[in-house]
């Protein structure tokens, strides 16, 4: 009886681990689409609304879902409450929320590079930087979608099957 209960717990745990890994694969393309949308909104705020950066970040925080809303909220607070540069506020906010996202190192580098140019140029140059960042993010989104299509189902199955293998080895 104890073996059966232990086997059930093993199956549940490994299946849950497989589903958690697949959730990460599912979240990455969704969060990349949200990030692209947020950057397009930022571009509109800068180009057409002539909105100050801290105010644009506050508006973006209200528009996007977590964890990106936390990023823009933190960025806006750092710009208004502390004596820091835009680059430093961007990097600190990015580092704070990074663990909550499903992003990879490539996206971190793209966003970090974008933060280095944010607020340094005129509106036209800033628009070009946003377009460049969006093209990089589109490439990353295509990669994330490919990985999701290839590996999501496999990871779920692998979680369950590894539990079965573990049970067989322990019996």
PyMOL commands that set and color helices and strands:
alter all, ss='L'
color gray80, all
select helices_A, chain A and resi 2-47+53-63+68-81+86-100+105-117+123-170
alter helices_A, ss='H'
color red, helices_A
deselect
rebuild
show_as cartoon
